[in-house]
Amino acid sequence: MRTRAADVGDVAQMSAFLKELTAAGKRKSPDDEGFVLAHYIDDPNKVRCTVAEEDGIVLGFQSLKRAVAGNPYGVEPGWGIIGTHIRPSAARRGVGRALFEVSCSSARTASIAKIDATIAADNPEALAYYEAMGFRTYRTPEGLICKRFDVVAQKS
Ligand SMILES: CC(C)(COP(=O)(O)OP(=O)(O)OC[C@H]1O[C@@H](n2cnc3c(N)ncnc32)[C@H](O)[C@@H]1OP(=O)(O)O)[C@@H](O)C(=O)NCCC(=O)NCCS
């Protein structure tokens, strides 16, 4: 497995496994190719979108964006906003862990001090994943659990 920056050539595979996550009830946001392109590859607030790939198969991706004023998640402007999406057949193989190493280093390079992960309260896998990466709960809007990661407190 290797990690690299996501590019437009990954969009079809990213969308395909987001659709699998939607079908499994693990995703509520759009999953079409246009959404993937606009929100992960070409987003103006993107800090880094990383894919993990093996033999040409995209196993998962992680998006890190910078929160701007008025962002829909209510995240403090200047913080990072993270999202992680792993192909179901590649879950629990360390893909998410490998992606977060890259995102964390990208956050540090971009001088982002804290990262928000907003997770559905009924998504135990994602809650366990972010907790294992060092995120901790700091607010709980209805139906959601928002976890925060302190980038500057970590060793580089
Ligand atoms: C949740 C998700 C991101 C985890 O990614 P992953 O690549 O499977 O995670 P990893 O294999 O790197 O696991 C890292 C650690 O996270 C924790 N973890 C991951 N999946 C877990 C699960 N299903 N149950 C319990 N702990 C879990 C474990 O501590 C794990 O370490 P370990 O395997 O050494 O015990 C992935 O399953 C996923 O994309 N789920 C669907 C989409 C989603 O919910 N995204 C988050 C939206 S906010």
The ligand as an SDF file (V2000), in Angstrom:
LIG
                    3D

 48 50  0  0  0  0  0  0  0  0999 V2000
  -14.0010    4.1170   10.2990 C   0  0  0  0  0  0  0  0  0  0  0  0
  -12.9410    3.9600    9.2130 C   0  0  0  0  0  0  0  0  0  0  0  0
  -12.5220    5.3350    8.7030 C   0  0  0  0  0  0  0  0  0  0  0  0
  -11.7140    3.2300    9.8300 C   0  0  0  0  0  0  0  0  0  0  0  0
  -10.7060    3.0790    8.8250 O   0  0  0  0  0  0  0  0  0  0  0  0
   -9.8100    1.7490    8.7730 P   0  0  0  0  0  0  0  0  0  0  0  0
   -8.8520    1.8760    7.6350 O   0  0  0  0  0  0  0  0  0  0  0  0
  -10.7080    0.5690    8.7470 O   0  0  0  0  0  0  0  0  0  0  0  0
   -9.0480    1.8530   10.1750 O   0  0  0  0  0  0  0  0  0  0  0  0
   -7.6420    1.1980   10.5640 P   0  0  0  0  0  0  0  0  0  0  0  0
   -7.5980   -0.2240   10.0830 O   0  0  0  0  0  0  0  0  0  0  0  0
   -6.5400    2.0880   10.1580 O   0  0  0  0  0  0  0  0  0  0  0  0
   -7.7810    1.1800   12.1580 O   0  0  0  0  0  0  0  0  0  0  0  0
   -7.0450    2.0230   13.0270 C   0  0  0  0  0  0  0  0  0  0  0  0
   -7.6030    1.8430   14.4160 C   0  0  0  0  0  0  0  0  0  0  0  0
   -8.9160    2.4190   14.5030 O   0  0  0  0  0  0  0  0  0  0  0  0
   -9.7440    1.6060   15.3550 C   0  0  0  0  0  0  0  0  0  0  0  0
  -10.8010    0.9930   14.5250 N   0  0  0  0  0  0  0  0  0  0  0  0
  -10.9170    1.0380   13.1720 C   0  0  0  0  0  0  0  0  0  0  0  0
  -12.0300    0.4010   12.7690 N   0  0  0  0  0  0  0  0  0  0  0  0
  -12.6120   -0.0750   13.8850 C   0  0  0  0  0  0  0  0  0  0  0  0
  -13.7880   -0.8410   14.1090 C   0  0  0  0  0  0  0  0  0  0  0  0
  -14.5720   -1.2480   13.1020 N   0  0  0  0  0  0  0  0  0  0  0  0
  -14.1130   -1.1620   15.3900 N   0  0  0  0  0  0  0  0  0  0  0  0
  -13.3270   -0.7880   16.4250 C   0  0  0  0  0  0  0  0  0  0  0  0
  -12.1710   -0.0580   16.2650 N   0  0  0  0  0  0  0  0  0  0  0  0
  -11.8400    0.2950   15.0160 C   0  0  0  0  0  0  0  0  0  0  0  0
   -8.8400    0.5240   15.9260 C   0  0  0  0  0  0  0  0  0  0  0  0
   -8.2650    1.0260   17.1160 O   0  0  0  0  0  0  0  0  0  0  0  0
   -7.7810    0.4110   14.8430 C   0  0  0  0  0  0  0  0  0  0  0  0
   -6.5480   -0.0830   15.3020 O   0  0  0  0  0  0  0  0  0  0  0  0
   -6.2940   -1.6880   15.3740 P   0  0  0  0  0  0  0  0  0  0  0  0
   -6.8050   -2.2700   14.1010 O   0  0  0  0  0  0  0  0  0  0  0  0
   -4.8060   -1.7860   15.5300 O   0  0  0  0  0  0  0  0  0  0  0  0
   -7.0730   -2.1570   16.5800 O   0  0  0  0  0  0  0  0  0  0  0  0
  -13.4820    3.1030    8.0310 C   0  0  0  0  0  0  0  0  0  0  0  0
  -13.9580    1.8700    8.5010 O   0  0  0  0  0  0  0  0  0  0  0  0
  -14.5760    3.7680    7.2230 C   0  0  0  0  0  0  0  0  0  0  0  0
  -14.2910    4.4210    6.2150 O   0  0  0  0  0  0  0  0  0  0  0  0
  -15.8450    3.5870    7.6200 N   0  0  0  0  0  0  0  0  0  0  0  0
  -16.9780    4.0520    6.8230 C   0  0  0  0  0  0  0  0  0  0  0  0
  -16.9950    5.5300    6.5430 C   0  0  0  0  0  0  0  0  0  0  0  0
  -16.9960    6.3450    7.8070 C   0  0  0  0  0  0  0  0  0  0  0  0
  -17.7240    6.0670    8.7380 O   0  0  0  0  0  0  0  0  0  0  0  0
  -16.1480    7.3740    7.7980 N   0  0  0  0  0  0  0  0  0  0  0  0
  -16.0550    8.3060    8.8870 C   0  0  0  0  0  0  0  0  0  0  0  0
  -17.0840    9.3700    8.7000 C   0  0  0  0  0  0  0  0  0  0  0  0
  -16.8990   10.6420    9.8750 S   0  0  0  0  0  0  0  0  0  0  0  0
  1  2  1  0
  2  3  1  0
  2  4  1  0
  2 36  1  0
  4  5  1  0
  5  6  1  0
  6  7  2  0
  6  8  1  0
  6  9  1  0
  9 10  1  0
 10 11  2  0
 10 12  1  0
 10 13  1  0
 13 14  1  0
 14 15  1  0
 15 16  1  0
 15 30  1  0
 16 17  1  0
 17 18  1  0
 17 28  1  0
 18 19  1  0
 18 27  1  0
 19 20  2  0
 20 21  1  0
 21 22  1  0
 21 27  2  0
 22 23  1  0
 22 24  2  0
 24 25  1  0
 25 26  2  0
 26 27  1  0
 28 29  1  0
 28 30  1  0
 30 31  1  0
 31 32  1  0
 32 33  2  0
 32 34  1  0
 32 35  1  0
 36 37  1  0
 36 38  1  0
 38 39  2  0
 38 40  1  0
 40 41  1  0
 41 42  1  0
 42 43  1  0
 43 44  2  0
 43 45  1  0
 45 46  1  0
 46 47  1  0
 47 48  1  0
M  END
$$$$
